[in-house]
Amino acid sequence: MDGEIMKNTYLFSYLPIISILLFSLPFAIYGLKPASSWRC
């Protein structure tokens, strides 16, 4: 029971980082796409 709570808090501590990465990923792709198209 105690180990399960520790695992959940460990998971939830990474949740903001994962959400920020997922949120910034489309912007990174959108930012890189025009740069690569300008080169062509």
C-alpha distance matrix in Angstrom:
0.0 3.8 5.4 5.1 6.5 8.8 10.0 10.8 12.8 14.4 15.5 16.7 18.7 20.6 21.3 24.3 25.8 25.6 27.1 29.9 30.7 30.8 33.0 35.3 35.7 38.3 40.2 40.4 41.7 44.1 45.3 45.8 47.6 50.7 51.0 51.2 53.6 55.8 56.2 57.5
3.8 0.0 3.8 5.4 5.2 6.4 8.7 10.0 10.9 12.4 14.4 15.5 16.7 19.0 20.2 22.9 24.3 24.6 26.2 28.6 29.5 30.2 32.2 34.3 34.9 37.7 39.3 39.3 41.0 43.4 44.2 44.9 46.9 49.9 49.9 50.3 52.9 54.9 55.2 56.8
5.4 3.8 0.0 3.8 5.5 5.1 6.2 8.7 10.0 10.5 12.3 14.3 15.4 17.1 18.6 21.6 22.5 22.5 24.6 27.0 27.4 28.1 30.5 32.4 32.7 35.6 37.3 37.1 38.6 41.2 42.1 42.4 44.5 47.6 47.5 47.7 50.3 52.4 52.6 54.0
5.1 5.4 3.8 0.0 3.8 5.4 5.0 6.3 8.8 9.8 10.5 12.3 14.3 15.8 16.6 19.8 21.0 20.6 22.4 25.1 25.7 26.0 28.3 30.5 30.8 33.4 35.3 35.4 36.7 39.2 40.3 40.8 42.6 45.7 45.9 46.1 48.5 50.8 51.1 52.4
6.5 5.2 5.5 3.8 0.0 3.8 5.4 5.1 6.3 8.6 9.8 10.5 12.3 14.6 15.2 18.0 19.6 19.8 21.2 23.7 24.8 25.3 27.2 29.4 30.2 32.8 34.4 34.6 36.3 38.5 39.5 40.3 42.2 45.1 45.4 45.9 48.3 50.3 50.9 52.4
8.8 6.4 5.1 5.4 3.8 0.0 3.8 5.4 5.3 6.1 8.6 9.9 10.6 12.8 14.4 17.1 18.1 18.6 20.5 22.7 23.5 24.5 26.5 28.3 29.0 31.9 33.4 33.3 35.0 37.5 38.2 38.8 41.0 43.9 43.8 44.3 46.9 48.8 49.2 50.8
10.0 8.7 6.2 5.0 5.4 3.8 0.0 3.8 5.6 5.0 6.2 8.6 10.0 11.1 12.5 15.7 16.5 16.3 18.4 20.9 21.3 21.9 24.3 26.2 26.5 29.4 31.1 31.0 32.4 35.0 35.9 36.3 38.3 41.4 41.4 41.6 44.2 46.3 46.6 48.1
10.8 10.0 8.7 6.3 5.1 5.4 3.8 0.0 3.8 5.4 5.0 6.1 8.5 10.1 10.4 13.6 15.1 14.9 16.3 19.0 19.9 20.3 22.3 24.5 25.2 27.7 29.5 29.7 31.2 33.5 34.6 35.3 37.2 40.1 40.4 40.9 43.3 45.4 45.9 47.4
12.8 10.9 10.0 8.8 6.3 5.3 5.6 3.8 0.0 3.8 5.4 5.0 6.0 8.8 9.7 12.1 13.7 14.4 15.8 17.9 19.2 20.1 21.8 23.7 24.8 27.6 28.9 29.1 31.0 33.2 33.9 34.8 37.0 39.7 39.8 40.5 43.0 44.8 45.5 47.2
14.4 12.4 10.5 9.8 8.6 6.1 5.0 5.4 3.8 0.0 3.8 5.6 5.3 6.8 9.0 11.6 12.1 12.8 15.0 16.9 17.5 18.8 20.9 22.4 23.1 26.2 27.5 27.2 29.1 31.6 32.1 32.7 35.0 37.9 37.7 38.3 41.0 42.8 43.1 44.9
15.5 14.4 12.3 10.5 9.8 8.6 6.2 5.0 5.4 3.8 0.0 3.8 5.5 5.4 6.5 9.8 10.6 10.2 12.3 14.8 15.2 15.9 18.2 20.1 20.6 23.4 25.0 25.0 26.6 29.0 29.9 30.5 32.5 35.5 35.6 36.1 38.6 40.6 41.1 42.6
16.7 15.5 14.3 12.3 10.5 9.9 8.6 6.1 5.0 5.6 3.8 0.0 3.8 5.3 4.9 7.6 9.5 9.9 10.9 13.3 14.7 15.3 16.9 19.1 20.2 22.8 24.1 24.5 26.4 28.4 29.3 30.3 32.4 35.1 35.4 36.2 38.5 40.4 41.2 42.8
18.7 16.7 15.4 14.3 12.3 10.6 10.0 8.5 6.0 5.3 5.5 3.8 0.0 3.8 5.6 6.8 7.9 9.6 11.1 12.5 13.9 15.5 16.8 18.3 19.7 22.7 23.5 23.6 25.9 28.0 28.3 29.4 31.8 34.3 34.3 35.2 37.8 39.4 40.0 42.0
20.6 19.0 17.1 15.8 14.6 12.8 11.1 10.1 8.8 6.8 5.4 5.3 3.8 0.0 3.8 5.7 5.4 6.2 8.7 10.1 10.8 12.4 14.3 15.6 16.5 19.6 20.7 20.5 22.6 24.9 25.4 26.2 28.5 31.2 31.1 31.9 34.5 36.2 36.7 38.6
21.3 20.2 18.6 16.6 15.2 14.4 12.5 10.4 9.7 9.0 6.5 4.9 5.6 3.8 0.0 3.9 5.5 5.2 6.1 8.6 9.9 10.5 12.1 14.2 15.3 17.9 19.2 19.7 21.5 23.5 24.4 25.5 27.5 30.2 30.6 31.4 33.7 35.5 36.4 38.1
24.3 22.9 21.6 19.8 18.0 17.1 15.7 13.6 12.1 11.6 9.8 7.6 6.8 5.7 3.9 0.0 3.8 5.5 5.1 6.1 8.6 9.9 10.4 12.1 14.1 16.7 17.3 17.9 20.3 21.9 22.4 23.9 26.1 28.4 28.8 30.0 32.3 33.8 34.9 36.8
25.8 24.3 22.5 21.0 19.6 18.1 16.5 15.1 13.7 12.1 10.6 9.5 7.9 5.4 5.5 3.8 0.0 3.8 5.5 5.2 6.2 8.7 9.9 10.6 12.1 15.3 15.8 15.7 18.2 20.2 20.4 21.5 24.0 26.4 26.4 27.5 30.0 31.5 32.2 34.2
25.6 24.6 22.5 20.6 19.8 18.6 16.3 14.9 14.4 12.8 10.2 9.9 9.6 6.2 5.2 5.5 3.8 0.0 3.8 5.5 5.1 6.1 8.5 9.9 10.4 13.5 14.9 14.9 16.6 18.9 19.7 20.6 22.6 25.4 25.6 26.3 28.7 30.6 31.3 33.0
27.1 26.2 24.6 22.4 21.2 20.5 18.4 16.3 15.8 15.0 12.3 10.9 11.1 8.7 6.1 5.1 5.5 3.8 0.0 3.8 5.4 5.1 6.0 8.6 9.9 12.1 13.3 14.3 16.1 17.7 18.8 20.2 22.0 24.5 25.2 26.2 28.2 30.0 31.3 32.8
29.9 28.6 27.0 25.1 23.7 22.7 20.9 19.0 17.9 16.9 14.8 13.3 12.5 10.1 8.6 6.1 5.2 5.5 3.8 0.0 3.8 5.5 5.0 6.1 8.4 11.0 11.2 11.9 14.5 15.9 16.3 18.0 20.2 22.4 22.8 24.1 26.3 27.7 29.0 30.9
30.7 29.5 27.4 25.7 24.8 23.5 21.3 19.9 19.2 17.5 15.2 14.7 13.9 10.8 9.9 8.6 6.2 5.1 5.4 3.8 0.0 3.8 5.4 5.2 5.9 9.3 10.1 9.9 12.0 14.2 14.7 15.7 17.9 20.5 20.7 21.6 24.0 25.7 26.5 28.3
30.8 30.2 28.1 26.0 25.3 24.5 21.9 20.3 20.1 18.8 15.9 15.3 15.5 12.4 10.5 9.9 8.7 6.1 5.1 5.5 3.8 0.0 3.8 5.6 5.3 7.5 9.5 10.2 11.3 13.3 14.7 15.8 17.3 20.1 20.9 21.5 23.5 25.6 26.7 28.0
33.0 32.2 30.5 28.3 27.2 26.5 24.3 22.3 21.8 20.9 18.2 16.9 16.8 14.3 12.1 10.4 9.9 8.5 6.0 5.0 5.4 3.8 0.0 3.8 5.6 6.7 7.6 9.4 11.1 12.0 13.3 15.3 16.7 18.9 20.0 21.3 22.9 24.7 26.3 27.8
35.3 34.3 32.4 30.5 29.4 28.3 26.2 24.5 23.7 22.4 20.1 19.1 18.3 15.6 14.2 12.1 10.6 9.9 8.6 6.1 5.2 5.6 3.8 0.0 3.8 5.7 5.2 6.1 8.8 9.9 10.4 12.2 14.3 16.3 16.9 18.4 20.3 21.8 23.2 25.1
35.7 34.9 32.7 30.8 30.2 29.0 26.5 25.2 24.8 23.1 20.6 20.2 19.7 16.5 15.3 14.1 12.1 10.4 9.9 8.4 5.9 5.3 5.6 3.8 0.0 3.9 5.4 5.0 6.3 8.5 9.7 10.5 12.2 15.0 15.6 16.4 18.4 20.4 21.5 23.0
38.3 37.7 35.6 33.4 32.8 31.9 29.4 27.7 27.6 26.2 23.4 22.8 22.7 19.6 17.9 16.7 15.3 13.5 12.1 11.0 9.3 7.5 6.7 5.7 3.9 0.0 3.8 5.4 5.1 6.0 8.4 9.8 10.4 13.0 14.5 15.3 16.6 18.8 20.4 21.5
40.2 39.3 37.3 35.3 34.4 33.4 31.1 29.5 28.9 27.5 25.0 24.1 23.5 20.7 19.2 17.3 15.8 14.9 13.3 11.2 10.1 9.5 7.6 5.2 5.4 3.8 0.0 3.8 5.5 4.9 5.9 8.5 9.8 11.5 12.7 14.4 15.8 17.3 19.1 20.8
40.4 39.3 37.1 35.4 34.6 33.3 31.0 29.7 29.1 27.2 25.0 24.5 23.6 20.5 19.7 17.9 15.7 14.9 14.3 11.9 9.9 10.2 9.4 6.1 5.0 5.4 3.8 0.0 3.8 5.4 5.0 6.1 8.5 10.7 10.9 12.3 14.5 15.9 17.1 19.0
41.7 41.0 38.6 36.7 36.3 35.0 32.4 31.2 31.0 29.1 26.6 26.4 25.9 22.6 21.5 20.3 18.2 16.6 16.1 14.5 12.0 11.3 11.1 8.8 6.3 5.1 5.5 3.8 0.0 3.8 5.4 5.1 6.0 9.1 10.0 10.4 12.2 14.4 15.5 16.8
44.1 43.4 41.2 39.2 38.5 37.5 35.0 33.5 33.2 31.6 29.0 28.4 28.0 24.9 23.5 21.9 20.2 18.9 17.7 15.9 14.2 13.3 12.0 9.9 8.5 6.0 4.9 5.4 3.8 0.0 3.8 5.6 5.3 7.1 9.1 10.3 11.1 13.0 15.1 16.3
45.3 44.2 42.1 40.3 39.5 38.2 35.9 34.6 33.9 32.1 29.9 29.3 28.3 25.4 24.4 22.4 20.4 19.7 18.8 16.3 14.7 14.7 13.3 10.4 9.7 8.4 5.9 5.0 5.4 3.8 0.0 3.8 5.6 6.3 6.9 9.2 10.7 11.6 13.5 15.6
45.8 44.9 42.4 40.8 40.3 38.8 36.3 35.3 34.8 32.7 30.5 30.3 29.4 26.2 25.5 23.9 21.5 20.6 20.2 18.0 15.7 15.8 15.3 12.2 10.5 9.8 8.5 6.1 5.1 5.6 3.8 0.0 3.8 5.8 5.2 6.3 8.7 10.1 11.0 13.0
47.6 46.9 44.5 42.6 42.2 41.0 38.3 37.2 37.0 35.0 32.5 32.4 31.8 28.5 27.5 26.1 24.0 22.6 22.0 20.2 17.9 17.3 16.7 14.3 12.2 10.4 9.8 8.5 6.0 5.3 5.6 3.8 0.0 3.9 5.4 5.3 6.2 8.7 10.2 11.1
50.7 49.9 47.6 45.7 45.1 43.9 41.4 40.1 39.7 37.9 35.5 35.1 34.3 31.2 30.2 28.4 26.4 25.4 24.5 22.4 20.5 20.1 18.9 16.3 15.0 13.0 11.5 10.7 9.1 7.1 6.3 5.8 3.9 0.0 3.8 5.5 5.0 6.0 8.7 10.1
51.0 49.9 47.5 45.9 45.4 43.8 41.4 40.4 39.8 37.7 35.6 35.4 34.3 31.1 30.6 28.8 26.4 25.6 25.2 22.8 20.7 20.9 20.0 16.9 15.6 14.5 12.7 10.9 10.0 9.1 6.9 5.2 5.4 3.8 0.0 3.8 5.5 5.2 6.7 9.3
51.2 50.3 47.7 46.1 45.9 44.3 41.6 40.9 40.5 38.3 36.1 36.2 35.2 31.9 31.4 30.0 27.5 26.3 26.2 24.1 21.6 21.5 21.3 18.4 16.4 15.3 14.4 12.3 10.4 10.3 9.2 6.3 5.3 5.5 3.8 0.0 3.8 5.4 5.3 6.8
53.6 52.9 50.3 48.5 48.3 46.9 44.2 43.3 43.0 41.0 38.6 38.5 37.8 34.5 33.7 32.3 30.0 28.7 28.2 26.3 24.0 23.5 22.9 20.3 18.4 16.6 15.8 14.5 12.2 11.1 10.7 8.7 6.2 5.0 5.5 3.8 0.0 3.8 5.4 5.3
55.8 54.9 52.4 50.8 50.3 48.8 46.3 45.4 44.8 42.8 40.6 40.4 39.4 36.2 35.5 33.8 31.5 30.6 30.0 27.7 25.7 25.6 24.7 21.8 20.4 18.8 17.3 15.9 14.4 13.0 11.6 10.1 8.7 6.0 5.2 5.4 3.8 0.0 3.8 5.6
56.2 55.2 52.6 51.1 50.9 49.2 46.6 45.9 45.5 43.1 41.1 41.2 40.0 36.7 36.4 34.9 32.2 31.3 31.3 29.0 26.5 26.7 26.3 23.2 21.5 20.4 19.1 17.1 15.5 15.1 13.5 11.0 10.2 8.7 6.7 5.3 5.4 3.8 0.0 3.8
57.5 56.8 54.0 52.4 52.4 50.8 48.1 47.4 47.2 44.9 42.6 42.8 42.0 38.6 38.1 36.8 34.2 33.0 32.8 30.9 28.3 28.0 27.8 25.1 23.0 21.5 20.8 19.0 16.8 16.3 15.6 13.0 11.1 10.1 9.3 6.8 5.3 5.6 3.8 0.0
